[in-house]
Amino acid sequence: SYLENYYGTTNEGGLSRTGTSDRLLVEWWVTNRRVEERLNGSRGLINLNQYLEADTPIANASTVNNSGLVIPSDTFEILTGSLALVEIPVTYEALIHDNLPLAVQWQSHIREVMQRLLINGYIITDFVRSTFENRERAFYLFSQADKAFERVDFSNN
């Protein structure tokens, strides 16, 4: 679940420096087969290139402006597949410190994208960070809860 302003909108306690305090409510499926396979080494980590080679779309690819700042996309892709990557800033804490208006823009953008995907039956199943298009990038992997994301074949990557 995506919880808007979970700690309120004031900065008491330092949890709402941008005027929002959104949080994700997570369930840790520690007895899931995928977790067991990862722990015992029979399921390796899947990297960003493997997701992209399997045609996993980036729902909200960022751009870099003339000042070198990473800007969230104006729109995001409406998805129908079983997997989707959602980009987030690599250094959000630094962004809050260096450019608060841009941090607020990112937070609003991420809220909209994540809420839309969660409402449409996606769940977050992975996090990847990698160099892509000559810059460091970070993504949550969203998987359709009712589709067999386990069947995506990454063995050829």
DSSP file (Angstrom, degrees, kcal/mol; ACC not computed):
  #  RESIDUE AA STRUCTURE BP1 BP2  ACC     N-H-->O    O-->H-N    N-H-->O    O-->H-N    TCO  KAPPA ALPHA  PHI   PSI    X-CA   Y-CA   Z-CA
    1    1 A S              0   0    0      0, 0.0    24,-2.8     0, 0.0     2,-0.6   0.000 360.0 360.0 360.0 151.5    0.0    0.0    0.0
    2    2 A Y  E     -A   24   0A   0     22,-0.2     2,-0.7   113,-0.1    22,-0.2  -0.943 360.0-159.8-107.7 120.1    1.0    3.6   -0.6
    3    3 A L  E >   -A   23   0A   0     20,-3.2    20,-2.2    -2,-0.6     3,-0.8  -0.883   8.6-144.6-108.3 111.1    0.3    5.8    2.5
    4    4 A E  T 3  S-     0   0    0     -2,-0.7     4,-0.1     1,-0.2    18,-0.1  -0.544  77.7 -11.0 -75.3 134.8    0.1    9.5    1.8
    5    5 A N  T >  S+     0   0    0     -2,-0.3     3,-1.8     1,-0.1    -1,-0.2   0.852  75.7 172.2  47.8  47.5    1.5   11.8    4.5
    6    6 A Y  T <  S+     0   0    0     15,-1.1    16,-0.1    -3,-0.8    -1,-0.1   0.835  80.1  33.8 -56.6 -37.4    1.8    9.0    7.0
    7    7 A Y  T 3  S-     0   0    0     14,-0.7    -1,-0.3     1,-0.4     3,-0.2   0.194 121.7-106.1-103.6  14.9    3.7   11.2    9.5
    8    8 A G    <   -     0   0    0     -3,-1.8    -1,-0.4     1,-0.2    -3,-0.1  -0.393  33.1 -80.0  91.8-171.4    1.8   14.4    8.6
    9    9 A T  S    S+     0   0    0     -2,-0.1     2,-0.2    11,-0.1    -1,-0.2   0.378  96.5  88.3-116.7   1.2    2.9   17.4    6.6
   10   10 A T  S    S-     0   0    0     -3,-0.2     5,-0.2     2,-0.1     8,-0.1  -0.654  81.2-120.1 -96.4 161.1    4.9   19.3    9.2
   11   11 A N    >   +     0   0    0     -2,-0.2     3,-2.2     4,-0.1     2,-0.3   0.109  58.5 143.3 -90.7  23.7    8.6   18.7    9.7
   12   12 A E  G >  S+     0   0    0      1,-0.3     3,-0.8     2,-0.1    -2,-0.1  -0.478  79.8   8.9 -62.9 126.6    8.3   17.7   13.4
   13   13 A G  G 3  S-     0   0    0     -2,-0.3    -1,-0.3     1,-0.2    -2,-0.1   0.468 119.5 -88.3  80.2   1.4   10.8   14.9   13.9
   14   14 A G  G <  S+     0   0    0     -3,-2.2     3,-0.4     2,-0.1    -1,-0.2   0.654  98.6 117.5  75.8  15.8   12.4   15.5   10.5
   15   15 A L  S <  S+     0   0    0     -3,-0.8    -8,-0.2     1,-0.2    -4,-0.1   0.436  74.3  43.1 -96.9   0.8   10.0   13.1    8.7
   16   16 A S    >   +     0   0    0      1,-0.1     3,-1.5     5,-0.1    -1,-0.2  -0.309  59.8 146.5-140.8  54.3    8.4   15.6    6.4
   17   17 A R  T 3  S+     0   0    0     -3,-0.4    -6,-0.1     1,-0.3    -1,-0.1   0.720  80.4  44.8 -67.7 -20.6   11.2   17.9    5.1
   18   18 A T  T 3  S-     0   0    0      2,-0.6    -1,-0.3    -3,-0.1     3,-0.1   0.336 124.6 -97.5-102.4   6.0    9.4   18.3    1.7
   19   19 A G  S <  S+     0   0    0     -3,-1.5     2,-0.3     1,-0.3    -2,-0.1   0.447 102.5  76.8  89.9   1.0    5.9   18.9    3.2
   20   20 A T        -     0   0    0      2,-0.1    -2,-0.6   -13,-0.0    -1,-0.3  -0.947  54.1-167.5-136.5 158.9    4.9   15.3    2.7
   21   21 A S        +     0   0    0     -2,-0.3   -15,-1.1    -5,-0.1   -14,-0.7  -0.256  23.8 170.9-142.0  51.0    5.8   12.1    4.5
   22   22 A D        -     0   0    0    -17,-0.2     2,-0.3   -16,-0.1   -18,-0.2  -0.290   7.7-177.3 -64.2 147.4    4.6    9.3    2.1
   23   23 A R  E     -A    3   0A   0    -20,-2.2   -20,-3.2     2,-0.0     2,-0.5  -0.967  25.1-124.5-142.0 157.0    5.5    5.8    3.0
   24   24 A L  E     -A    2   0A   0     -2,-0.3     2,-0.7   -22,-0.2   -22,-0.2  -0.895  17.9-142.9-100.4 133.5    5.1    2.3    1.5
   25   25 A L        -     0   0    0    -24,-2.8     2,-0.3    -2,-0.5    -2,-0.0  -0.878  31.1-166.0 -92.9 118.7    3.5   -0.4    3.7
   26   26 A V        -     0   0    0     -2,-0.7     2,-0.5     2,-0.0    -2,-0.0  -0.750  23.3-152.3-113.2 154.0    5.4   -3.5    2.8
   27   27 A E        -     0   0    0     -2,-0.3     2,-0.8     2,-0.0    -2,-0.0  -0.993  16.5-145.4-117.2 127.4    4.9   -7.2    3.4
   28   28 A W        -     0   0    0     -2,-0.5     2,-1.8     1,-0.1     3,-0.2  -0.842   5.7-160.4 -95.9 109.0    8.1   -9.3    3.5
   29   29 A W    >   +     0   0    0     -2,-0.8     3,-1.8     1,-0.2     6,-0.3  -0.505  25.5 161.9 -87.1  68.8    7.3  -12.7    2.0
   30   30 A V  T 3  S+     0   0    0     -2,-1.8    -1,-0.2     1,-0.3    -2,-0.0   0.664  71.4  51.3 -70.1 -16.1   10.3  -14.4    3.6
   31   31 A T  T 3  S+     0   0    0     -3,-0.2    -1,-0.3     4,-0.1    -2,-0.1   0.363  82.9 121.0 -99.6   5.7    8.9  -17.9    3.0
   32   32 A N  S <> S-     0   0    0     -3,-1.8     4,-2.3     1,-0.1     3,-0.4  -0.382  73.3-121.6 -67.3 145.9    8.3  -17.2   -0.7
   33   33 A R  H  > S+     0   0    0      1,-0.2     4,-2.7     2,-0.2     5,-0.2   0.865 112.1  56.6 -56.4 -39.5   10.1  -19.6   -3.1
   34   34 A R  H  > S+     0   0    0      2,-0.2     4,-2.0     1,-0.2    -1,-0.2   0.891 108.3  47.2 -62.0 -39.3   11.9  -16.7   -4.8
   35   35 A V  H  > S+     0   0    0     -3,-0.4     4,-2.6    -6,-0.3    -2,-0.2   0.932 112.1  49.4 -67.7 -45.7   13.3  -15.5   -1.4
   36   36 A E  H  X S+     0   0    0     -4,-2.3     4,-2.3     1,-0.2     6,-0.2   0.909 111.5  49.6 -59.8 -42.5   14.5  -19.0   -0.5
   37   37 A E  H  X>S+     0   0    0     -4,-2.7     6,-1.8     1,-0.2     5,-1.3   0.887 111.2  49.3 -64.5 -38.7   16.1  -19.4   -3.9
   38   38 A R  H ><5S+     0   0    0     -4,-2.0     3,-0.6     4,-0.2    -2,-0.2   0.917 112.3  48.5 -65.8 -42.7   17.9  -16.1   -3.6
   39   39 A L  H 3<5S+     0   0    0     -4,-2.6    -2,-0.2     1,-0.2    -1,-0.2   0.886 113.5  44.9 -66.6 -39.8   19.2  -17.1   -0.1
   40   40 A N  H 3<5S-     0   0    0     -4,-2.3    -1,-0.2    -5,-0.2    -2,-0.2   0.449 114.9-113.9 -88.4   2.7   20.5  -20.5   -1.0
   41   41 A G  T <<5S+     0   0    0     -3,-0.6    -3,-0.2    -4,-0.5    -4,-0.1   0.476  87.2 112.2  87.5   2.2   22.1  -19.1   -4.2
   42   42 A S  S   <S+     0   0    0     -5,-1.3     2,-0.5    -6,-0.2    -4,-0.2   0.626  75.8  53.4 -84.9 -10.7   20.0  -20.9   -6.8
   43   43 A R  S    S-     0   0    0     -6,-1.8    -2,-0.2    -7,-0.1    -1,-0.2  -0.962  80.9-155.4-122.1 112.4   18.4  -17.6   -8.0
   44   44 A G        -     0   0    0     -2,-0.5     2,-0.2     1,-0.1    -6,-0.1  -0.273  30.8 -84.3 -79.3 169.4   21.0  -15.0   -8.9
   45   45 A L        -     0   0    0     -7,-0.1     2,-0.5    -2,-0.0    -1,-0.1  -0.501  38.4-137.7 -70.3 141.7   20.4  -11.3   -8.9
   46   46 A I        -     0   0    0     -2,-0.2     2,-0.1    -3,-0.1    -1,-0.0  -0.903  21.6-149.5-101.7 127.6   18.8   -9.9  -12.0
   47   47 A N     >  -     0   0    0     -2,-0.5     4,-1.9     1,-0.1     3,-0.4  -0.421  27.3-100.0 -95.8 172.4   20.4   -6.7  -13.1
   48   48 A L  H  > S+     0   0    0      1,-0.2     4,-2.7     2,-0.2     5,-0.2   0.890 119.9  55.5 -57.8 -44.0   19.0   -3.7  -15.0
   49   49 A N  H  > S+     0   0    0      1,-0.2     4,-2.7     2,-0.2    -1,-0.2   0.883 106.3  51.9 -59.2 -38.1   20.3   -4.8  -18.4
   50   50 A Q  H  > S+     0   0    0     -3,-0.4     4,-1.3     2,-0.2    -1,-0.2   0.915 110.1  48.1 -65.9 -42.0   18.6   -8.2  -18.0
   51   51 A Y  H  <>S+     0   0    0     -4,-1.9     5,-2.2     1,-0.2     3,-0.3   0.937 114.5  46.2 -61.5 -45.0   15.3   -6.5  -17.2
   52   52 A L  H ><5S+     0   0    0     -4,-2.7     3,-1.7     1,-0.2    -2,-0.2   0.887 109.2  53.7 -67.1 -38.7   15.7   -4.1  -20.2
   53   53 A E  H 3<5S+     0   0    0     -4,-2.7    -1,-0.2     1,-0.3    -2,-0.2   0.760 104.0  57.2 -66.0 -23.8   16.7   -7.0  -22.6
   54   54 A A  T 3<5S-     0   0    0     -4,-1.3    -1,-0.3    -3,-0.3    -2,-0.2   0.197 124.4-107.9 -89.2  15.6   13.5   -8.8  -21.5
   55   55 A D  T < 5 +     0   0    0     -3,-1.7    -3,-0.2     1,-0.2    -2,-0.1   0.791  58.8 165.5  63.9  32.5   11.6   -5.7  -22.7
   56   56 A T      < -     0   0    0     -5,-2.2    -1,-0.2    -6,-0.1    28,-0.2  -0.706  33.5-131.6 -75.8 120.2   10.6   -4.5  -19.3
   57   57 A P        -     0   0    0      0, 0.0    28,-3.0     0, 0.0     2,-0.7  -0.406   2.5-128.7 -76.6 149.9    9.5   -0.9  -19.9
   58   58 A I  B >   -b   85   0B   0     26,-0.2     3,-0.6     1,-0.1    19,-0.2  -0.888  20.3-159.8 -91.2 114.3   10.6    2.1  -17.8
   59   59 A A  T 3  S+     0   0    0     26,-2.9    18,-2.5    -2,-0.7    27,-0.2   0.785  82.4  17.5 -67.9 -28.2    7.3    3.7  -16.8
   60   60 A N  T 3  S-     0   0    0     25,-0.5    13,-0.5    16,-0.2    -1,-0.2  -0.330  77.1-169.4-145.3  54.7    8.7    7.1  -16.1
   61   61 A A    <   -     0   0    0     -3,-0.6     2,-0.1    11,-0.1    25,-0.0  -0.226  18.7-135.9 -56.3 131.2   12.2    7.6  -17.6
   62   62 A S        -     0   0    0     10,-0.1     2,-0.3    11,-0.1    -1,-0.1  -0.303  12.7-149.4 -81.6 168.5   13.9   10.7  -16.3
   63   63 A T  E     -E   71   0C   0      8,-2.2     8,-3.4    -2,-0.1     2,-0.5  -0.869  13.8-123.2-129.9 167.3   15.8   13.3  -18.4
   64   64 A V  E     -E   70   0C   0     -2,-0.3     6,-0.2     6,-0.2     2,-0.0  -0.964  26.5-145.7-113.8 127.4   18.8   15.5  -17.6
   65   65 A N    >   -     0   0    0      4,-2.6     3,-2.1    -2,-0.5     0, 0.0  -0.201  36.3 -87.9 -84.3-179.0   18.3   19.3  -18.1
   66   66 A N  T 3  S+     0   0    0      1,-0.3    -1,-0.1     2,-0.1    -2,-0.0   0.732 127.9  55.9 -62.4 -23.2   20.8   21.8  -19.2
   67   67 A S  T 3  S-     0   0    0      2,-0.1    -1,-0.3     1,-0.0     3,-0.1   0.434 120.1-108.3 -87.9   0.1   22.0   22.3  -15.6
   68   68 A G  S <  S+     0   0    0     -3,-2.1     2,-0.3     1,-0.3    -2,-0.1   0.572  72.0 142.7  84.8   9.4   22.7   18.6  -15.2
   69   69 A L        -     0   0    0      1,-0.0    -4,-2.6    -5,-0.0     2,-0.6  -0.644  54.3-122.0 -86.0 141.1   19.7   18.1  -12.9
   70   70 A V  E     -E   64   0C   0     -2,-0.3    -6,-0.2    -6,-0.2    -1,-0.0  -0.730  32.5-164.0 -84.6 121.2   17.7   14.8  -13.2
   71   71 A I  E     -E   63   0C   0     -8,-3.4    -8,-2.2    -2,-0.6     3,-0.1  -0.871  17.7-120.5-111.4 134.7   14.1   15.7  -14.0
   72   72 A P        -     0   0    0      0, 0.0   -10,-0.1     0, 0.0   -11,-0.1  -0.373  42.5 -93.3 -68.5 154.4   11.1   13.3  -13.7
   73   73 A S        -     0   0    0    -13,-0.5   -11,-0.1     1,-0.1     3,-0.0  -0.299  23.4-129.6 -65.6 152.2    9.2   12.7  -16.8
   74   74 A D  S    S+     0   0    0     -3,-0.1     2,-0.3   -12,-0.0    -1,-0.1   0.805  91.8  15.2 -70.7 -29.4    6.1   14.9  -17.5
   75   75 A T  S    S-     0   0    0    -16,-0.0     2,-0.4     0, 0.0    -2,-0.1  -0.777  73.3-137.1-132.2 175.2    4.0   11.8  -18.1
   76   76 A F        -     0   0    0     -2,-0.3   -16,-0.2   -16,-0.1     2,-0.2  -0.993  28.7 -98.9-140.7 153.0    4.3    8.1  -17.5
   77   77 A E        -     0   0    0    -18,-2.5     2,-0.6    -2,-0.4   -18,-0.0  -0.422  27.9-129.0 -71.5 133.0    3.5    5.1  -19.6
   78   78 A I        -     0   0    0     -2,-0.2     2,-0.3     2,-0.0    -1,-0.1  -0.743  36.9-148.4 -78.8 122.6    0.2    3.3  -19.0
   79   79 A L        +     0   0    0     -2,-0.6     5,-0.1     1,-0.1    -1,-0.0  -0.674  37.8 166.3-104.8 148.4    1.3   -0.3  -18.6
   80   80 A T        +     0   0    0     -2,-0.3    -1,-0.1     3,-0.1    -2,-0.0   0.422  54.3  94.6-129.8  -9.2   -0.3   -3.6  -19.5
   81   81 A G  S    S-     0   0    0      2,-0.2    66,-0.1     1,-0.1    -2,-0.0  -0.111  84.5-106.9 -80.3-179.4    2.6   -6.0  -19.2
   82   82 A S  S    S+     0   0    0     61,-0.1    62,-2.7    66,-0.1     2,-0.3   0.690  98.4  41.4 -83.8 -18.6    3.6   -8.1  -16.2
   83   83 A L  E     + C   0 143B   0     60,-0.2     2,-0.3   -28,-0.1    60,-0.2  -0.944  58.0 172.4-130.9 151.1    6.7   -6.0  -15.3
   84   84 A A  E     - C   0 142B   0     58,-2.1    58,-3.5    -2,-0.3     2,-0.4  -0.970  22.8-138.4-154.6 142.6    7.6   -2.3  -15.1
   85   85 A L  E     -bC  58 141B   0    -28,-3.0   -26,-2.9    -2,-0.3     2,-0.5  -0.874  14.1-161.5-101.1 134.3   10.5   -0.3  -13.9
   86   86 A V  E     - C   0 140B   0     54,-2.7    54,-2.5    -2,-0.4     2,-0.2  -0.968  15.0-139.6-118.1 118.2    9.8    2.9  -11.9
   87   87 A E  E     + C   0 139B   0     -2,-0.5    52,-0.2    52,-0.2    50,-0.0  -0.533  22.0 179.0 -81.3 140.1   12.7    5.3  -11.7
   88   88 A I  E     - C   0 138B   0     50,-2.2    50,-0.7    -2,-0.2   -26,-0.1  -0.911  41.5 -83.4-129.4 159.7   13.5    7.2   -8.5
   89   89 A P    >   -     0   0    0      0, 0.0     3,-0.6     0, 0.0    48,-0.1  -0.390  30.4-141.5 -63.7 141.1   16.3    9.7   -7.8
   90   90 A V  T 3  S+     0   0    0      1,-0.3     2,-0.4    46,-0.2     3,-0.2   0.885  97.9  29.6 -69.3 -39.3   19.6    8.0   -6.9
   91   91 A T  T 3>  +     0   0    0      1,-0.2     4,-2.0     2,-0.1    -1,-0.3  -0.607  68.4 158.5-123.8  70.4   20.4   10.6   -4.2
   92   92 A Y  H <> S+     0   0    0     -3,-0.6     4,-2.5    -2,-0.4     5,-0.2   0.874  74.7  56.1 -63.6 -38.9   17.1   11.9   -2.9
   93   93 A E  H  > S+     0   0    0      1,-0.2     4,-1.8     2,-0.2    -1,-0.2   0.921 109.6  45.9 -60.4 -43.7   18.6   13.2    0.4
   94   94 A A  H  > S+     0   0    0      1,-0.2     4,-3.1     2,-0.2     5,-0.3   0.877 110.1  55.3 -65.5 -36.8   21.1   15.3   -1.6
   95   95 A L  H  X S+     0   0    0     -4,-2.0     4,-3.0     2,-0.2     8,-0.4   0.909 105.6  51.3 -62.8 -42.7   18.3   16.5   -3.8
   96   96 A I  H  < S+     0   0    0     -4,-2.5     4,-0.3     1,-0.2    -1,-0.2   0.914 116.0  42.4 -59.1 -42.6   16.3   17.7   -0.8
   97   97 A H  H  < S+     0   0    0     -4,-1.8     3,-0.3    -5,-0.2    -2,-0.2   0.902 124.0  34.3 -70.8 -42.3   19.4   19.6    0.5
   98   98 A D  H  < S+     0   0    0     -4,-3.1    -3,-0.2     1,-0.2    -2,-0.2   0.795 135.0  11.2 -88.8 -30.5   20.4   21.0   -2.9
   99   99 A N     X  +     0   0    0     -4,-3.0     4,-2.1    -5,-0.3     3,-0.5  -0.560  60.0 177.1-153.3  78.0   17.2   21.7   -4.7
  100  100 A L  H  > S+     0   0    0     -4,-0.3     4,-2.5    -3,-0.3     5,-0.2   0.869  82.2  55.3 -56.8 -42.8   14.0   21.4   -2.6
  101  101 A P  H  > S+     0   0    0      0, 0.0     4,-2.1     0, 0.0    -1,-0.2   0.903 110.2  46.7 -59.2 -38.4   11.6   22.4   -5.4
  102  102 A L  H  > S+     0   0    0     -3,-0.5     4,-2.6     2,-0.2    -2,-0.2   0.886 110.1  53.2 -69.5 -37.5   12.9   19.6   -7.6
  103  103 A A  H  X S+     0   0    0     -4,-2.1     4,-2.5    -8,-0.4    -1,-0.2   0.906 109.7  48.6 -61.3 -41.4   12.7   17.1   -4.7
  104  104 A V  H  X S+     0   0    0     -4,-2.5     4,-2.4     2,-0.2    -2,-0.2   0.899 110.3  51.7 -64.8 -41.0    9.1   18.1   -4.2
  105  105 A Q  H  X S+     0   0    0     -4,-2.1     4,-2.2    -5,-0.2    -2,-0.2   0.926 111.4  47.2 -61.0 -45.3    8.5   17.6   -7.9
  106  106 A W  H  X S+     0   0    0     -4,-2.6     4,-3.1     2,-0.2     5,-0.2   0.923 111.0  51.5 -61.7 -44.6   10.0   14.1   -7.8
  107  107 A Q  H  X S+     0   0    0     -4,-2.5     4,-2.4     1,-0.2    -2,-0.2   0.919 111.2  46.9 -61.7 -44.0    8.0   13.2   -4.7
  108  108 A S  H  X S+     0   0    0     -4,-2.4     4,-2.1     2,-0.2    -1,-0.2   0.906 113.8  49.0 -62.5 -42.2    4.7   14.2   -6.3
  109  109 A H  H  X S+     0   0    0     -4,-2.2     4,-2.5    -5,-0.2    -2,-0.2   0.933 111.5  47.8 -63.3 -47.8    5.7   12.4   -9.5
  110  110 A I  H  X S+     0   0    0     -4,-3.1     4,-2.9     1,-0.2     5,-0.3   0.898 109.5  54.7 -62.5 -40.4    6.6    9.2   -7.6
  111  111 A R  H  X S+     0   0    0     -4,-2.4     4,-2.5    -5,-0.2     5,-0.2   0.944 110.9  45.0 -56.5 -49.2    3.4    9.3   -5.6
  112  112 A E  H  X S+     0   0    0     -4,-2.1     4,-2.0     2,-0.2    -2,-0.2   0.925 116.0  45.1 -63.6 -46.2    1.3    9.5   -8.8
  113  113 A V  H  X S+     0   0    0     -4,-2.5     4,-2.3     2,-0.2     5,-0.2   0.948 116.2  44.8 -64.4 -49.4    3.2    6.7  -10.6
  114  114 A M  H  X S+     0   0    0     -4,-2.9     4,-2.9     1,-0.2     5,-0.2   0.915 112.7  50.4 -64.9 -43.0    3.3    4.3   -7.6
  115  115 A Q  H  X S+     0   0    0     -4,-2.5     4,-2.5    -5,-0.3    -1,-0.2   0.921 110.7  50.2 -61.0 -42.4   -0.4    4.8   -6.7
  116  116 A R  H  X S+     0   0    0     -4,-2.0     4,-1.4    -5,-0.2    -1,-0.2   0.927 114.0  44.2 -62.1 -44.9   -1.5    4.2  -10.2
  117  117 A L  H  <>S+     0   0    0     -4,-2.3     5,-2.3     2,-0.2    -2,-0.2   0.921 113.8  49.1 -67.6 -43.4    0.5    1.0  -10.5
  118  118 A L  H ><5S+     0   0    0     -4,-2.9     3,-1.5     1,-0.2    -2,-0.2   0.904 110.1  51.3 -63.7 -40.9   -0.5   -0.3   -7.1
  119  119 A I  H 3<5S+     0   0    0     -4,-2.5    -1,-0.2     1,-0.3    -2,-0.2   0.839 106.6  56.6 -63.0 -32.4   -4.2    0.4   -7.8
  120  120 A N  T 3<5S-     0   0    0     -4,-1.4    -1,-0.3    -5,-0.2    -2,-0.2   0.174 128.8 -92.7 -89.7  18.7   -3.8   -1.6  -11.0
  121  121 A G  T < 5S+     0   0    0     -3,-1.5    24,-3.1     1,-0.3    25,-0.4   0.599  79.3 136.6  90.1  11.9   -2.6   -4.7   -9.3
  122  122 A Y  E   < -D  144   0B   0     -5,-2.3     2,-0.3    22,-0.3    -1,-0.3  -0.621  31.6-165.5 -88.7 152.9    1.2   -4.3   -9.4
  123  123 A I  E     -D  143   0B   0     20,-2.6    20,-3.1    -2,-0.2     2,-0.5  -0.937  28.2-107.3-129.7 156.1    3.4   -5.0   -6.4
  124  124 A I  E     +D  142   0B   0     -2,-0.3    18,-0.2    18,-0.2     3,-0.1  -0.745  43.2 162.1 -86.4 126.1    7.0   -4.0   -5.8
  125  125 A T  E     +     0   0B   0     16,-2.8     2,-0.3    -2,-0.5    17,-0.2   0.476  56.4  10.4-124.0  -6.2    9.3   -7.1   -6.2
  126  126 A D  E     -D  141   0B   0     15,-1.0    15,-2.8     2,-0.0     2,-0.4  -0.987  51.2-143.6-163.8 165.9   12.8   -5.8   -6.7
  127  127 A F  E     -D  140   0B   0     -2,-0.3     2,-0.4    13,-0.2    13,-0.2  -0.991  20.1-175.2-137.7 131.5   15.1   -2.8   -6.6
  128  128 A V  E     -D  139   0B   0     11,-2.6    11,-2.8    -2,-0.4     2,-0.4  -0.980   8.9-172.9-130.8 143.6   18.0   -2.3   -9.0
  129  129 A R  E     +D  138   0B   0     -2,-0.4     2,-0.3     9,-0.2     9,-0.2  -0.999  26.4 136.3-134.3 130.4   20.6    0.4   -9.3
  130  130 A S  E     -D  137   0B   0      7,-2.2     7,-2.8    -2,-0.4     2,-0.5  -0.985  57.2 -87.0-163.4 163.6   23.0    0.6  -12.2
  131  131 A T  E     +D  136   0B   0     -2,-0.3     2,-0.3     5,-0.2     5,-0.2  -0.755  52.2 165.8 -80.4 127.0   24.7    2.8  -14.7
  132  132 A F  E >   +D  135   0B   0      3,-2.8     3,-0.9    -2,-0.5    -2,-0.1  -0.986  62.5   3.6-146.6 133.1   22.4    3.3  -17.7
  133  133 A E  T 3  S-     0   0    0     -2,-0.3    -1,-0.1     1,-0.2     3,-0.1   0.888 131.8 -57.8  54.6  42.4   22.6    5.8  -20.5
  134  134 A N  T 3  S+     0   0    0      1,-0.1     2,-0.3    -3,-0.0    -1,-0.2   0.699 121.4  83.1  65.0  25.0   25.9    7.1  -19.0
  135  135 A R  E <  S- D   0 132B   0     -3,-0.9    -3,-2.8    -5,-0.1     2,-0.2  -0.993  86.1 -95.6-151.7 155.1   24.5    8.0  -15.5
  136  136 A E  E     - D   0 131B   0     -2,-0.3     2,-0.3    -5,-0.2    -5,-0.2  -0.506  47.9-177.9 -69.9 132.7   23.7    6.2  -12.3
  137  137 A R  E     - D   0 130B   0     -7,-2.8    -7,-2.2    -2,-0.2     2,-0.4  -0.932  16.3-156.7-134.0 154.9   20.0    5.2  -12.1
  138  138 A A  E     +CD  88 129B   0    -50,-0.7   -50,-2.2    -2,-0.3     2,-0.3  -0.998  15.1 178.2-135.7 138.9   17.8    3.6   -9.6
  139  139 A F  E     -CD  87 128B   0    -11,-2.8   -11,-2.6    -2,-0.4     2,-0.4  -0.996  25.2-141.7-142.3 141.5   14.5    1.7  -10.2
  140  140 A Y  E     -CD  86 127B   0    -54,-2.5   -54,-2.7    -2,-0.3     2,-0.6  -0.842  27.5-134.5 -90.4 141.2   11.8   -0.2   -8.3
  141  141 A L  E     -CD  85 126B   0    -15,-2.8   -16,-2.8    -2,-0.4   -15,-1.0  -0.888  18.3-161.7 -97.2 123.2   10.6   -3.3  -10.2
  142  142 A F  E     -CD  84 124B   0    -58,-3.5   -58,-2.1    -2,-0.6     2,-0.4  -0.884   6.4-168.6-102.9 135.7    6.8   -3.6  -10.2
  143  143 A S  E     -CD  83 123B   0    -20,-3.1   -20,-2.6    -2,-0.4     2,-0.4  -0.965  30.6-108.4-124.3 140.3    5.2   -6.9  -11.1
  144  144 A Q  E >   - D   0 122B   0    -62,-2.7     3,-0.9    -2,-0.4     5,-0.5  -0.540  25.4-148.5 -65.7 123.4    1.6   -7.7  -11.8
  145  145 A A  T 3  S+     0   0    0    -24,-3.1    -1,-0.2    -2,-0.4   -23,-0.1   0.817  95.7  44.6 -66.2 -30.7    0.4   -9.6   -8.8
  146  146 A D  T 3  S+     0   0    0    -25,-0.4     2,-0.3     2,-0.1    -1,-0.2   0.420 103.2  76.5 -97.0   2.7   -2.1  -11.7  -10.8
  147  147 A K  S <  S-     0   0    0     -3,-0.9     2,-2.0   -65,-0.1     3,-0.2  -0.825  92.0-108.6-109.5 153.6    0.3  -12.4  -13.7
  148  148 A A    >   +     0   0    0     -2,-0.3     3,-2.1     1,-0.2     4,-0.2  -0.520  42.5 167.3 -83.3  78.2    3.1  -15.0  -13.5
  149  149 A F  G >  S+     0   0    0     -2,-2.0     3,-1.2    -5,-0.5    -1,-0.2   0.722  71.8  73.2 -63.8 -17.7    6.1  -12.7  -13.4
  150  150 A E  G 3  S+     0   0    0      1,-0.2    -1,-0.3    -3,-0.2    -2,-0.1   0.750  87.1  64.0 -64.3 -22.7    8.0  -15.8  -12.4
  151  151 A R  G <   +     0   0    0     -3,-2.1     2,-0.3     2,-0.1    -1,-0.2   0.561  69.6 113.3 -83.2  -7.8    7.7  -17.0  -16.0
  152  152 A V    <   -     0   0    0     -3,-1.2     2,-0.8    -4,-0.2   -98,-0.0  -0.509  68.4-133.7 -66.0 125.9    9.7  -14.2  -17.5
  153  153 A D        +     0   0    0     -2,-0.3     3,-0.2     1,-0.2    -1,-0.1  -0.736  40.2 159.8 -92.4 109.4   12.8  -16.0  -18.9
  154  154 A F    >   +     0   0    0     -2,-0.8     3,-1.7     1,-0.1    -1,-0.2   0.300  48.7 102.3-103.1   6.1   16.1  -14.2  -18.0
  155  155 A S  T 3  S+     0   0    0      1,-0.3    -1,-0.1     2,-0.2    -2,-0.0   0.754  78.3  53.4 -66.1 -24.1   18.2  -17.3  -18.6
  156  156 A N  T 3         0   0    0     -3,-0.2    -1,-0.3     1,-0.2    -2,-0.1   0.485 360.0 360.0 -87.9  -1.9   19.4  -16.0  -21.9
  157  157 A N    <         0   0    0     -3,-1.7    -1,-0.2  -103,-0.0    -2,-0.2   0.443 360.0 360.0 -92.7 360.0   20.6  -12.7  -20.5
